[in-house]
Every structure is written in structure tokens, then in C-alpha cells.
Amino acid sequence: MNELQLKLHEIIYEADTPAGKRFDIFLLILILFSVALVALESVTSIDAQYHELINIAEWGVTILFTIEYILRIVCVKKPLNYIFSFYGIIDLLSTLPKYLSLIFFGTHSLVALRALRLLRVFRILKLTRYIGESNTLMIAMRRSRPKIMVFLFAVVILSIIFGTVMYLVESDESGFTSIPRSIYWCIVTLTTVGYGDIAPQSPLGQFIASLIMIMGYGIIAVPTGIVSAELNRKKVDTNTESCPNCTIANHKDGAIYCHRCGNLLNNE
């Protein structure tokens, strides 16, 4: 990478430098402005009076996003890593709709996808405490995934069993006309949502429903306990340092090399 590419990478991808912070703040303001334009255009009275002005502003924003997208590709060693990354796909989806509106009628409303780019707010504000906690939460949830999947599988089994029982206990007049519909009622009850579109009428059905409701309170607490247990494990301190080779971020504080590809980081 030449000196210009490294400088662009530092400004566009890094939130630790003054230039990077200014760039991200400008980008955030631009995103909010573009979403506000889409929202205003959806108001019939405003669109009728200021349609041309709004359209010109949206084209200006789209051109700026296009330039930003191209620069993000130019200043990394492996552009495909960025293009097919989560933020790369979001950036592309937030840029294309305005161009597609010239060809396909109705796609213009997809410009609202730019709101997803507000996920960058945590990198922009550089709130170390909250960035660290969010990384810890993501790590805890990833480690908890097998346990939560087993738990959800158990909940599905319980819903099938109790749904089938309620189908046998209750009559069609109560709304339990089939096993799938009874399972739906069980899931709604077990999660304490309680739409009320189906309700048991017989004393035995009401008793079973009461047990399911009580069970639901305990079930809600299980995933929280699983994730909380993982949160108590050792935290990993990370920063927003982004690798100029593979674009992966969230390296440990003080890291010199990328934890994925081993490339030298753009540290000062």
C-alpha cells in the first residue's frame, strides 16, 4: 500500500485518530440527513411543494456515499474482504437504491436502508466503556449459542407436547381446532405474550394453561442466566483498530499484528 492509501485508510477506517473521528461524525450527519430526506418525501404535502429540492439533495447525498464506497475499496489491500463484509454490503445497499430508481419504479424507498449505517455510531463516538461492553456481550452470546439452542429445542418440544394435550382437552368451540393451532396458543402463552385470540374454556384446560403461564416466567429467565454466566468470564479489551489487509476490527489494545491474517496494523 502506498502512502496515499495508508492515509485514506487511517481517515476512513480508524476512529482513533482526529481525522477519523471527524470523517465518521460527518458521515453520521450525512446519514441522518439522508434518512430525514426520505422521511420528508413520504409526507405528501411536503413532497408536493419541495419534490425537486429533495430530489437534488438526495442525489447529492448519493454521490457522496458513492465516493465514500469507492474510497473504502481503494484503500484496502483486499477489496473483496470489504465488499462482502457486513458493513460493505450495507454500504452498497444504501447507495444502489437511488440509481435503481432510475430503472425500476418503487425502489427509491429502499434508500431508507441507509439507517442501518447508523450502526457505526459506536465507532464514531469512541466511547471506550460502551464499545468494550458491547464486544464482551457479543462474545458472551457467541459462547452461549450451543446452550441457548438446546434450551430453545426443549421449549419447542414442550410447546408441541402441551399443544397436543390442549387439543385433546379443549373443544373446537374454544378455538383449538387443530394441533398446529394449539401449539401456536401454547407458544403465545409460554412466552407470556397472551394475544387472547384463543382461550381454554374447560376447568382442566384452564388449569393446564395456568401451569404453562407459571412455567413461562421461569423459561424467560433461563437465557438471561446463560448469557450472564458467560459475561462473568474474563473480559477482552478491544479497540477499533482496523486491519488494512483484511479489514477486520476489534483487536486487543496494543496489538501490533492482525489476529486474523497476521498483517502489520497501522499503528503509530
HELIX and SHEET records of a PDB file:
HELIX    1   1 GLU A    3  TYR A   13  1                                  11    
HELIX    2   2 PRO A   18  GLU A   41  1                                  24    
HELIX    3   3 THR A   44  VAL A   74  1                                  31    
HELIX    4   4 PRO A   79  ILE A   83  1                                   5    
HELIX    5   5 PHE A   86  LEU A  100  1                                  15    
HELIX    6   6 THR A  107  ARG A  120  5                                  14    
HELIX    7   7 VAL A  121  LEU A  125  1                                   5    
HELIX    8   8 THR A  128  VAL A  169  1                                  42    
HELIX    9   9 ASP A  172  SER A  174  5                                   3    
HELIX   10  10 ILE A  179  LEU A  190  1                                  12    
HELIX   11  11 PRO A  203  LEU A  231  1                                  29    
END                                                                             
